[in-house]
Amino acid sequence: MKIYHNPNNYAERRRQEYPDIGDQLDAVFKLAQHMRETGQKLPPDVGKWVDECAAVKQKYPAAK
């Protein structure tokens, strides 16, 4: 019996190498927060998301 590797299974290979989803979301949060702080208008749902994330980060600050 032969086992063949499917070189076209890019989705699984990408999934394995991408950063953790929490790290990705934190980067997107920081980008949106930066955009807001520099005067760029965010869509209402994005602004609400930034506010909710900021509240959680304030409630549970990172250890120094």
C-alpha positions in Angstrom: 0.0 0.0 0.0 1.3 3.4 -1.0 0.5 6.6 0.8 0.6 9.8 -1.3 1.0 13.3 0.0 -1.4 15.7 -1.6 0.7 18.8 -2.4 -2.5 20.7 -3.3 -3.8 20.6 0.3 -2.7 24.2 0.8 -5.5 25.1 3.3 -4.3 22.6 5.9 -0.7 23.5 5.4 -1.5 27.2 5.8 -3.6 26.6 8.9 -0.7 24.8 10.5 1.7 27.7 9.9 -0.5 30.7 10.5 -0.1 32.4 13.9 -2.6 31.5 16.6 -6.1 33.0 15.9 -6.0 34.9 19.1 -2.8 36.6 18.1 -4.2 37.4 14.7 -7.3 38.9 16.2 -5.2 41.0 18.7 -3.3 42.4 15.7 -6.5 43.4 14.0 -7.8 45.0 17.2 -4.6 47.0 17.5 -4.8 48.1 13.9 -8.4 49.2 14.3 -7.6 51.0 17.5 -4.7 52.8 15.9 -6.9 53.8 13.0 -9.5 55.3 15.4 -6.8 57.1 17.4 -5.4 58.7 14.2 -8.8 60.1 13.3 -10.0 57.5 10.8 -13.7 56.7 11.0 -14.5 53.0 11.6 -17.7 51.3 10.6 -20.1 51.2 13.6 -19.8 47.5 14.2 -16.0 47.7 14.1 -16.0 50.6 16.5 -18.3 48.6 18.9 -16.0 45.6 18.6 -12.9 47.8 19.5 -14.8 49.2 22.5 -15.7 45.7 23.7 -12.2 44.4 23.3 -10.7 47.4 25.0 -13.0 47.0 28.0 -11.9 43.4 28.4 -8.2 44.4 28.1 -8.7 47.0 30.7 -10.5 44.6 33.0 -7.7 42.0 32.7 -4.5 44.0 32.0 -1.4 42.2 30.8 1.2 41.3 33.4 4.2 43.5 33.4 
